[in-house]
Amino acid sequence: MQYLALIYAAPENAPRYGTPEFSAMMAGYTSFTAELKARGAFVAGDGLKPVETATSVRLRGGKVETMDGPFAETKEHLGGYYLIEVPDLDAAIKVAAMIPTAGFGTIELRPVMVY
């Protein structure tokens, strides 16, 4: 079964770029990704550019509306994702707990509907 692991964190809680803490976090991501690939659980995954670069799109009354930034105002920002292939939710939870951001942010797991 496929799960999308959405990685959220409040920017003020995340390690700052260029610091030893940031380098350690990124090393954790490199190790985690290698582990997923070795298990055959990795389908896809990437970080996202900052929330300030987002554009939200909706269709209202037949007209396309765009807005700068994310649709919802939240303290935690969506920073990346992994698409994983695991047997069940219990396995997905174990994988999500290994994502480095789980220590200071939130990992949302969503089952993927495969049509």
N, CA, C and O atoms as CSV, one atom per row, in Angstrom:
chain,resi,resn,atom,element,x,y,z
A,1,MET,N,N,0.838,-1.167,0.000
A,1,MET,CA,C,0.000,0.000,0.000
A,1,MET,C,C,0.892,1.241,0.000
A,1,MET,O,O,1.933,1.267,0.655
A,2,GLN,N,N,0.480,2.251,-0.728
A,2,GLN,CA,C,1.252,3.489,-0.768
A,2,GLN,C,C,0.691,4.509,0.216
A,2,GLN,O,O,-0.520,4.651,0.382
A,3,TYR,N,N,1.627,5.221,0.867
A,3,TYR,CA,C,1.284,6.324,1.769
A,3,TYR,C,C,2.109,7.535,1.378
A,3,TYR,O,O,3.276,7.416,1.005
A,4,LEU,N,N,1.491,8.694,1.468
A,4,LEU,CA,C,2.196,9.946,1.291
A,4,LEU,C,C,2.505,10.475,2.689
A,4,LEU,O,O,1.601,10.706,3.492
A,5,ALA,N,N,3.781,10.661,2.965
A,5,ALA,CA,C,4.217,11.222,4.238
A,5,ALA,C,C,4.516,12.696,3.999
A,5,ALA,O,O,5.522,13.047,3.383
A,6,LEU,N,N,3.630,13.553,4.496
A,6,LEU,CA,C,3.775,15.000,4.335
A,6,LEU,C,C,4.537,15.546,5.537
A,6,LEU,O,O,4.165,15.282,6.680
A,7,ILE,N,N,5.588,16.296,5.290
A,7,ILE,CA,C,6.509,16.744,6.332
A,7,ILE,C,C,6.240,18.211,6.651
A,7,ILE,O,O,6.443,19.086,5.809
A,8,TYR,N,N,5.781,18.473,7.873
A,8,TYR,CA,C,5.445,19.830,8.316
A,8,TYR,C,C,6.346,20.247,9.469
A,8,TYR,O,O,6.691,19.433,10.326
A,9,ALA,N,N,6.725,21.523,9.484
A,9,ALA,CA,C,7.467,22.078,10.620
A,9,ALA,C,C,7.265,23.581,10.679
A,9,ALA,O,O,7.107,24.239,9.650
A,10,ALA,N,N,7.270,24.112,11.874
A,10,ALA,CA,C,7.259,25.561,12.060
A,10,ALA,C,C,8.682,26.050,11.794
A,10,ALA,O,O,9.627,25.537,12.393
A,11,PRO,N,N,8.850,27.020,10.916
A,11,PRO,CA,C,10.198,27.477,10.567
A,11,PRO,C,C,11.058,27.835,11.775
A,11,PRO,O,O,12.268,27.605,11.760
A,12,GLU,N,N,10.454,28.392,12.816
A,12,GLU,CA,C,11.248,28.785,13.976
A,12,GLU,C,C,11.754,27.588,14.778
A,12,GLU,O,O,12.648,27.742,15.611
A,13,ASN,N,N,11.196,26.395,14.541
A,13,ASN,CA,C,11.636,25.192,15.239
A,13,ASN,C,C,12.655,24.384,14.443
A,13,ASN,O,O,13.303,23.490,14.988
A,14,ALA,N,N,12.797,24.692,13.178
A,14,ALA,CA,C,13.694,23.927,12.310
A,14,ALA,C,C,15.124,24.442,12.431
A,14,ALA,O,O,15.332,25.631,12.674
A,15,PRO,N,N,16.111,23.561,12.264
A,15,PRO,CA,C,17.497,24.014,12.261
A,15,PRO,C,C,17.735,25.023,11.136
A,15,PRO,O,O,17.190,24.874,10.042
A,16,ARG,N,N,18.522,26.018,11.395
A,16,ARG,CA,C,18.818,27.076,10.418
A,16,ARG,C,C,19.847,26.608,9.402
A,16,ARG,O,O,20.835,25.960,9.747
A,17,TYR,N,N,19.596,26.950,8.140
A,17,TYR,CA,C,20.514,26.625,7.047
A,17,TYR,C,C,21.919,27.144,7.383
A,17,TYR,O,O,22.082,28.265,7.867
A,18,GLY,N,N,22.916,26.315,7.118
A,18,GLY,CA,C,24.301,26.717,7.328
A,18,GLY,C,C,24.843,26.401,8.713
A,18,GLY,O,O,26.028,26.608,8.975
A,19,THR,N,N,23.989,25.901,9.606
A,19,THR,CA,C,24.443,25.562,10.960
A,19,THR,C,C,24.820,24.084,11.032
A,19,THR,O,O,24.405,23.295,10.183
A,20,PRO,N,N,25.607,23.706,12.046
A,20,PRO,CA,C,25.902,22.272,12.224
A,20,PRO,C,C,24.637,21.442,12.428
A,20,PRO,O,O,24.573,20.291,11.996
A,21,GLU,N,N,23.638,22.018,13.079
A,21,GLU,CA,C,22.370,21.296,13.303
A,21,GLU,C,C,21.659,21.007,11.981
A,21,GLU,O,O,21.073,19.939,11.801
A,22,PHE,N,N,21.717,21.976,11.056
A,22,PHE,CA,C,21.106,21.775,9.746
A,22,PHE,C,C,21.850,20.666,8.989
A,22,PHE,O,O,21.230,19.796,8.377
A,23,SER,N,N,23.173,20.713,9.039
A,23,SER,CA,C,23.969,19.673,8.366
A,23,SER,C,C,23.667,18.295,8.934
A,23,SER,O,O,23.573,17.321,8.187
A,24,ALA,N,N,23.513,18.207,10.255
A,24,ALA,CA,C,23.187,16.924,10.882
A,24,ALA,C,C,21.804,16.448,10.453
A,24,ALA,O,O,21.611,15.260,10.195
A,25,MET,N,N,20.837,17.366,10.374
A,25,MET,CA,C,19.500,16.995,9.924
A,25,MET,C,C,19.542,16.469,8.492
A,25,MET,O,O,18.932,15.444,8.188
A,26,MET,N,N,20.256,17.162,7.617
A,26,MET,CA,C,20.338,16.730,6.224
A,26,MET,C,C,21.045,15.380,6.098
A,26,MET,O,O,20.673,14.567,5.252
A,27,ALA,N,N,22.057,15.135,6.930
A,27,ALA,CA,C,22.712,13.825,6.943
A,27,ALA,C,C,21.701,12.752,7.360
A,27,ALA,O,O,21.714,11.637,6.837
A,28,GLY,N,N,20.832,13.103,8.301
A,28,GLY,CA,C,19.773,12.180,8.707
A,28,GLY,C,C,18.828,11.872,7.561
A,28,GLY,O,O,18.406,10.727,7.397
A,29,TYR,N,N,18.490,12.884,6.762
A,29,TYR,CA,C,17.630,12.664,5.600
A,29,TYR,C,C,18.315,11.786,4.564
A,29,TYR,O,O,17.675,10.923,3.964
A,30,THR,N,N,19.597,11.995,4.350
A,30,THR,CA,C,20.345,11.167,3.390
A,30,THR,C,C,20.336,9.710,3.838
A,30,THR,O,O,20.103,8.812,3.029
A,31,SER,N,N,20.588,9.475,5.120
A,31,SER,CA,C,20.572,8.108,5.661
A,31,SER,C,C,19.181,7.494,5.590
A,31,SER,O,O,19.024,6.332,5.218
A,32,PHE,N,N,18.175,8.282,5.950
A,32,PHE,CA,C,16.799,7.799,5.925
A,32,PHE,C,C,16.388,7.394,4.511
A,32,PHE,O,O,15.796,6.332,4.318
A,33,THR,N,N,16.698,8.232,3.525
A,33,THR,CA,C,16.346,7.936,2.135
A,33,THR,C,C,17.057,6.669,1.663
A,33,THR,O,O,16.458,5.838,0.981
A,34,ALA,N,N,18.327,6.522,2.023
A,34,ALA,CA,C,19.070,5.310,1.656
A,34,ALA,C,C,18.436,4.071,2.272
A,34,ALA,O,O,18.343,3.028,1.625
A,35,GLU,N,N,17.997,4.186,3.528
A,35,GLU,CA,C,17.333,3.075,4.210
A,35,GLU,C,C,16.030,2.698,3.507
A,35,GLU,O,O,15.758,1.516,3.300
A,36,LEU,N,N,15.215,3.705,3.137
A,36,LEU,CA,C,13.969,3.429,2.412
A,36,LEU,C,C,14.238,2.715,1.097
A,36,LEU,O,O,13.549,1.758,0.747
A,37,LYS,N,N,15.246,3.188,0.370
A,37,LYS,CA,C,15.589,2.567,-0.918
A,37,LYS,C,C,16.056,1.135,-0.714
A,37,LYS,O,O,15.693,0.251,-1.489
A,38,ALA,N,N,16.857,0.894,0.322
A,38,ALA,CA,C,17.341,-0.459,0.597
A,38,ALA,C,C,16.190,-1.402,0.942
A,38,ALA,O,O,16.238,-2.583,0.600
A,39,ARG,N,N,15.173,-0.901,1.605
A,39,ARG,CA,C,13.997,-1.705,1.963
A,39,ARG,C,C,13.037,-1.904,0.799
A,39,ARG,O,O,12.141,-2.746,0.865
A,40,GLY,N,N,13.222,-1.125,-0.276
A,40,GLY,CA,C,12.289,-1.165,-1.391
A,40,GLY,C,C,11.015,-0.394,-1.103
A,40,GLY,O,O,10.009,-0.581,-1.786
A,41,ALA,N,N,11.048,0.480,-0.086
A,41,ALA,CA,C,9.857,1.239,0.307
A,41,ALA,C,C,9.808,2.627,-0.333
A,41,ALA,O,O,8.769,3.284,-0.283
A,42,PHE,N,N,10.901,3.081,-0.926
A,42,PHE,CA,C,10.965,4.425,-1.513
A,42,PHE,C,C,10.297,4.432,-2.881
A,42,PHE,O,O,10.671,3.653,-3.758
A,43,VAL,N,N,9.320,5.299,-3.069
A,43,VAL,CA,C,8.698,5.513,-4.371
A,43,VAL,C,C,9.149,6.862,-4.919
A,43,VAL,O,O,9.571,6.963,-6.071
A,44,ALA,N,N,9.058,7.908,-4.077
A,44,ALA,CA,C,9.482,9.251,-4.477
A,44,ALA,C,C,9.618,10.101,-3.223
A,44,ALA,O,O,9.125,9.734,-2.156
A,45,GLY,N,N,10.278,11.218,-3.355
A,45,GLY,CA,C,10.385,12.143,-2.244
A,45,GLY,C,C,11.245,13.330,-2.609
A,45,GLY,O,O,12.222,13.199,-3.345
A,46,ASP,N,N,10.883,14.478,-2.099
A,46,ASP,CA,C,11.643,15.701,-2.324
A,46,ASP,C,C,11.273,16.729,-1.281
A,46,ASP,O,O,10.218,16.657,-0.652
A,47,GLY,N,N,12.171,17.693,-1.113
A,47,GLY,CA,C,11.866,18.868,-0.320
A,47,GLY,C,C,11.136,19.860,-1.202
A,47,GLY,O,O,11.168,19.761,-2.428
A,48,LEU,N,N,10.485,20.806,-0.574
A,48,LEU,CA,C,9.773,21.846,-1.308
A,48,LEU,C,C,10.433,23.193,-1.043
A,48,LEU,O,O,11.013,23.410,0.021
A,49,LYS,N,N,10.343,24.086,-2.008
A,49,LYS,CA,C,10.844,25.437,-1.803
A,49,LYS,C,C,9.986,26.115,-0.739
A,49,LYS,O,O,8.887,25.645,-0.442
A,50,PRO,N,N,10.476,27.218,-0.160
A,50,PRO,CA,C,9.749,27.861,0.937
A,50,PRO,C,C,8.314,28.232,0.581
A,50,PRO,O,O,7.974,28.447,-0.583
A,51,VAL,N,N,7.487,28.299,1.617
A,51,VAL,CA,C,6.063,28.576,1.464
A,51,VAL,C,C,5.822,29.892,0.718
A,51,VAL,O,O,4.791,30.048,0.062
A,52,GLU,N,N,6.748,30.826,0.810
A,52,GLU,CA,C,6.600,32.109,0.113
A,52,GLU,C,C,6.575,31.950,-1.407
A,52,GLU,O,O,6.135,32.856,-2.114
A,53,THR,N,N,7.041,30.809,-1.916
A,53,THR,CA,C,7.069,30.580,-3.360
A,53,THR,C,C,5.805,29.893,-3.868
A,53,THR,O,O,5.645,29.693,-5.072
A,54,ALA,N,N,4.899,29.527,-2.941
A,54,ALA,CA,C,3.692,28.781,-3.313
A,54,ALA,C,C,2.681,29.668,-4.033
A,54,ALA,O,O,2.613,30.877,-3.810
A,55,THR,N,N,1.910,29.042,-4.890
A,55,THR,CA,C,0.759,29.676,-5.540
A,55,THR,C,C,-0.422,28.730,-5.372
A,55,THR,O,O,-0.327,27.551,-5.712
A,56,SER,N,N,-1.522,29.235,-4.853
A,56,SER,CA,C,-2.738,28.433,-4.720
A,56,SER,C,C,-3.675,28.789,-5.867
A,56,SER,O,O,-3.792,29.953,-6.251
A,57,VAL,N,N,-4.340,27.773,-6.409
A,57,VAL,CA,C,-5.217,27.936,-7.572
A,57,VAL,C,C,-6.584,27.365,-7.226
A,57,VAL,O,O,-6.691,26.297,-6.624
A,58,ARG,N,N,-7.623,28.090,-7.614
A,58,ARG,CA,C,-8.978,27.564,-7.474
A,58,ARG,C,C,-9.834,28.107,-8.611
A,58,ARG,O,O,-9.521,29.126,-9.225
A,59,LEU,N,N,-10.912,27.399,-8.866
A,59,LEU,CA,C,-11.858,27.792,-9.907
A,59,LEU,C,C,-13.156,28.206,-9.223
A,59,LEU,O,O,-13.765,27.408,-8.509
A,60,ARG,N,N,-13.584,29.460,-9.438
A,60,ARG,CA,C,-14.806,29.981,-8.831
A,60,ARG,C,C,-15.614,30.692,-9.908
A,60,ARG,O,O,-15.111,31.598,-10.574
A,61,GLY,N,N,-16.855,30.283,-10.075
A,61,GLY,CA,C,-17.719,30.911,-11.066
A,61,GLY,C,C,-17.144,30.845,-12.476
A,61,GLY,O,O,-17.331,31.765,-13.273
A,62,GLY,N,N,-16.444,29.758,-12.780
A,62,GLY,CA,C,-15.859,29.595,-14.103
A,62,GLY,C,C,-14.573,30.384,-14.317
A,62,GLY,O,O,-14.012,30.349,-15.412
A,63,LYS,N,N,-14.098,31.087,-13.311
A,63,LYS,CA,C,-12.874,31.882,-13.433
A,63,LYS,C,C,-11.781,31.285,-12.567
A,63,LYS,O,O,-12.036,30.836,-11.449
A,64,VAL,N,N,-10.564,31.282,-13.088
A,64,VAL,CA,C,-9.411,30.804,-12.345
A,64,VAL,C,C,-8.913,31.928,-11.439
A,64,VAL,O,O,-8.653,33.041,-11.896
A,65,GLU,N,N,-8.785,31.624,-10.164
A,65,GLU,CA,C,-8.242,32.567,-9.196
A,65,GLU,C,C,-6.915,32.019,-8.683
A,65,GLU,O,O,-6.789,30.826,-8.405
A,66,THR,N,N,-5.938,32.896,-8.562
A,66,THR,CA,C,-4.664,32.488,-7.980
A,66,THR,C,C,-4.357,33.382,-6.785
A,66,THR,O,O,-4.728,34.555,-6.744
A,67,MET,N,N,-3.670,32.789,-5.818
A,67,MET,CA,C,-3.268,33.517,-4.621
A,67,MET,C,C,-1.823,33.167,-4.327
A,67,MET,O,O,-1.411,32.018,-4.482
A,68,ASP,N,N,-1.054,34.156,-3.902
A,68,ASP,CA,C,0.307,33.877,-3.472
A,68,ASP,C,C,0.250,33.124,-2.155
A,68,ASP,O,O,-0.600,33.386,-1.305
A,69,GLY,N,N,1.161,32.194,-2.007
A,69,GLY,CA,C,1.275,31.474,-0.749
A,69,GLY,C,C,0.342,30.294,-0.649
A,69,GLY,O,O,-0.421,30.002,-1.570
A,70,PRO,N,N,0.413,29.616,0.492
A,70,PRO,CA,C,-0.424,28.426,0.690
A,70,PRO,C,C,-1.876,28.808,0.911
A,70,PRO,O,O,-2.179,29.960,1.221
A,71,PHE,N,N,-2.764,27.858,0.755
A,71,PHE,CA,C,-4.191,28.098,0.923
A,71,PHE,C,C,-4.540,28.388,2.373
A,71,PHE,O,O,-5.333,29.285,2.657
A,72,ALA,N,N,-3.944,27.624,3.298
A,72,ALA,CA,C,-4.284,27.775,4.716
A,72,ALA,C,C,-3.147,28.457,5.464
A,72,ALA,O,O,-1.971,28.198,5.205
A,73,GLU,N,N,-3.510,29.322,6.385
A,73,GLU,CA,C,-2.526,29.939,7.271
A,73,GLU,C,C,-2.264,28.972,8.424
A,73,GLU,O,O,-3.181,28.634,9.173
A,74,THR,N,N,-1.032,28.532,8.566
A,74,THR,CA,C,-0.679,27.623,9.650
A,74,THR,C,C,0.686,27.991,10.195
A,74,THR,O,O,1.469,28.667,9.528
A,75,LYS,N,N,0.968,27.543,11.412
A,75,LYS,CA,C,2.299,27.745,11.982
A,75,LYS,C,C,3.295,26.802,11.335
A,75,LYS,O,O,4.445,27.169,11.095
A,76,GLU,N,N,2.847,25.579,11.053
A,76,GLU,CA,C,3.733,24.606,10.427
A,76,GLU,C,C,3.556,24.669,8.915
A,76,GLU,O,O,2.437,24.744,8.408
A,77,HIS,N,N,4.673,24.637,8.210
A,77,HIS,CA,C,4.659,24.703,6.756
A,77,HIS,C,C,4.995,23.338,6.175
A,77,HIS,O,O,5.811,22.602,6.729
A,78,LEU,N,N,4.365,23.007,5.063
A,78,LEU,CA,C,4.690,21.794,4.334
A,78,LEU,C,C,6.052,21.983,3.693
A,78,LEU,O,O,6.229,22.866,2.854
A,79,GLY,N,N,7.011,21.165,4.081
A,79,GLY,CA,C,8.379,21.343,3.601
A,79,GLY,C,C,8.863,20.267,2.660
A,79,GLY,O,O,9.893,20.433,2.006
A,80,GLY,N,N,8.137,19.162,2.577
A,80,GLY,CA,C,8.566,18.084,1.701
A,80,GLY,C,C,7.646,16.888,1.855
A,80,GLY,O,O,6.641,16.937,2.564
A,81,TYR,N,N,8.015,15.818,1.178
A,81,TYR,CA,C,7.177,14.625,1.217
A,81,TYR,C,C,7.996,13.392,0.860
A,81,TYR,O,O,9.056,13.492,0.242
A,82,TYR,N,N,7.499,12.253,1.250
A,82,TYR,CA,C,7.956,10.952,0.771
A,82,TYR,C,C,6.719,10.191,0.336
A,82,TYR,O,O,5.696,10.220,1.020
A,83,LEU,N,N,6.804,9.525,-0.776
A,83,LEU,CA,C,5.789,8.574,-1.199
A,83,LEU,C,C,6.405,7.208,-0.952
A,83,LEU,O,O,7.416,6.851,-1.557
A,84,ILE,N,N,5.784,6.444,-0.052
A,84,ILE,CA,C,6.366,5.174,0.365
A,84,ILE,C,C,5.437,4.017,0.028
A,84,ILE,O,O,4.225,4.188,-0.109
A,85,GLU,N,N,6.025,2.853,-0.101
A,85,GLU,CA,C,5.290,1.612,-0.360
A,85,GLU,C,C,5.567,0.685,0.814
A,85,GLU,O,O,6.685,0.195,0.980
A,86,VAL,N,N,4.540,0.448,1.630
A,86,VAL,CA,C,4.666,-0.395,2.814
A,86,VAL,C,C,3.420,-1.274,2.926
A,86,VAL,O,O,2.412,-1.000,2.276
A,87,PRO,N,N,3.481,-2.325,3.743
A,87,PRO,CA,C,2.327,-3.238,3.816
A,87,PRO,C,C,1.070,-2.644,4.438
A,87,PRO,O,O,-0.038,-2.985,4.023
A,88,ASP,N,N,1.219,-1.753,5.434
A,88,ASP,CA,C,0.037,-1.275,6.153
A,88,ASP,C,C,0.358,0.000,6.928
A,88,ASP,O,O,1.484,0.495,6.890
A,89,LEU,N,N,-0.655,0.527,7.637
A,89,LEU,CA,C,-0.495,1.770,8.391
A,89,LEU,C,C,0.548,1.630,9.489
A,89,LEU,O,O,1.322,2.558,9.724
A,90,ASP,N,N,0.582,0.491,10.164
A,90,ASP,CA,C,1.582,0.311,11.226
A,90,ASP,C,C,2.997,0.468,10.679
A,90,ASP,O,O,3.844,1.103,11.308
A,91,ALA,N,N,3.247,-0.105,9.517
A,91,ALA,CA,C,4.569,0.034,8.893
A,91,ALA,C,C,4.820,1.476,8.478
A,91,ALA,O,O,5.940,1.971,8.606
A,92,ALA,N,N,3.790,2.152,7.982
A,92,ALA,CA,C,3.933,3.553,7.576
A,92,ALA,C,C,4.260,4.434,8.782
A,92,ALA,O,O,5.058,5.365,8.669
A,93,ILE,N,N,3.655,4.151,9.922
A,93,ILE,CA,C,3.920,4.919,11.143
A,93,ILE,C,C,5.373,4.726,11.572
A,93,ILE,O,O,6.032,5.685,11.973
A,94,LYS,N,N,5.870,3.507,11.491
A,94,LYS,CA,C,7.271,3.256,11.857
A,94,LYS,C,C,8.218,4.022,10.940
A,94,LYS,O,O,9.219,4.577,11.393
A,95,VAL,N,N,7.899,4.048,9.656
A,95,VAL,CA,C,8.725,4.798,8.699
A,95,VAL,C,C,8.639,6.294,8.993
A,95,VAL,O,O,9.664,6.976,9.015
A,96,ALA,N,N,7.440,6.809,9.219
A,96,ALA,CA,C,7.260,8.244,9.476
A,96,ALA,C,C,8.038,8.688,10.707
A,96,ALA,O,O,8.575,9.795,10.734
A,97,ALA,N,N,8.103,7.843,11.716
A,97,ALA,CA,C,8.830,8.186,12.944
A,97,ALA,C,C,10.332,8.309,12.695
A,97,ALA,O,O,11.038,8.918,13.499
A,98,MET,N,N,10.831,7.742,11.600
A,98,MET,CA,C,12.253,7.815,11.258
A,98,MET,C,C,12.616,9.094,10.501
A,98,MET,O,O,13.798,9.406,10.355
A,99,ILE,N,N,11.623,9.833,10.022
A,99,ILE,CA,C,11.894,11.063,9.273
A,99,ILE,C,C,12.449,12.095,10.243
A,99,ILE,O,O,11.817,12.373,11.262
A,100,PRO,N,N,13.623,12.677,9.954
A,100,PRO,CA,C,14.256,13.589,10.906
A,100,PRO,C,C,13.363,14.708,11.428
A,100,PRO,O,O,13.478,15.069,12.599
A,101,THR,N,N,12.492,15.262,10.622
A,101,THR,CA,C,11.638,16.361,11.053
A,101,THR,C,C,10.605,15.920,12.086
A,101,THR,O,O,10.030,16.770,12.766
A,102,ALA,N,N,10.353,14.631,12.224
A,102,ALA,CA,C,9.402,14.149,13.225
A,102,ALA,C,C,9.808,14.582,14.632
A,102,ALA,O,O,8.961,14.663,15.521
A,103,GLY,N,N,11.101,14.861,14.843
A,103,GLY,CA,C,11.586,15.275,16.156
A,103,GLY,C,C,11.196,16.688,16.554
A,103,GLY,O,O,11.209,17.018,17.740
A,104,PHE,N,N,10.847,17.532,15.581
A,104,PHE,CA,C,10.464,18.908,15.917
A,104,PHE,C,C,9.261,19.398,15.121
A,104,PHE,O,O,8.807,20.524,15.324
A,105,GLY,N,N,8.742,18.577,14.227
A,105,GLY,CA,C,7.594,18.954,13.407
A,105,GLY,C,C,6.535,17.867,13.459
A,105,GLY,O,O,6.385,17.175,14.466
A,106,THR,N,N,5.807,17.724,12.370
A,106,THR,CA,C,4.723,16.752,12.273
A,106,THR,C,C,4.804,16.046,10.924
A,106,THR,O,O,5.074,16.672,9.899
A,107,ILE,N,N,4.569,14.750,10.935
A,107,ILE,CA,C,4.487,13.979,9.696
A,107,ILE,C,C,3.043,13.518,9.550
A,107,ILE,O,O,2.533,12.786,10.398
A,108,GLU,N,N,2.392,13.940,8.488
A,108,GLU,CA,C,1.019,13.519,8.208
A,108,GLU,C,C,1.069,12.377,7.213
A,108,GLU,O,O,1.680,12.500,6.151
A,109,LEU,N,N,0.437,11.278,7.548
A,109,LEU,CA,C,0.364,10.119,6.647
A,109,LEU,C,C,-0.998,10.085,5.976
A,109,LEU,O,O,-2.036,10.183,6.631
A,110,ARG,N,N,-0.972,9.946,4.671
A,110,ARG,CA,C,-2.233,9.843,3.906
A,110,ARG,C,C,-2.119,8.638,2.983
A,110,ARG,O,O,-1.188,8.565,2.182
A,111,PRO,N,N,-3.058,7.682,3.081
A,111,PRO,CA,C,-3.067,6.582,2.127
A,111,PRO,C,C,-3.359,7.112,0.727
A,111,PRO,O,O,-4.175,8.017,0.547
A,112,VAL,N,N,-2.684,6.539,-0.248
A,112,VAL,CA,C,-2.875,6.946,-1.630
A,112,VAL,C,C,-3.947,6.062,-2.261
A,112,VAL,O,O,-3.912,4.839,-2.125
A,113,MET,N,N,-4.888,6.680,-2.945
A,113,MET,CA,C,-5.899,5.940,-3.679
A,113,MET,C,C,-5.331,5.607,-5.057
A,113,MET,O,O,-5.056,6.505,-5.853
A,114,VAL,N,N,-5.162,4.353,-5.328
A,114,VAL,CA,C,-4.633,3.923,-6.608
A,114,VAL,C,C,-5.818,3.468,-7.458
A,114,VAL,O,O,-6.498,2.502,-7.113
A,115,TYR,N,N,-6.061,4.163,-8.563
A,115,TYR,CA,C,-7.206,3.868,-9.417
A,115,TYR,C,C,-6.851,2.880,-10.494
A,115,TYR,O,O,-7.702,2.519,-11.306
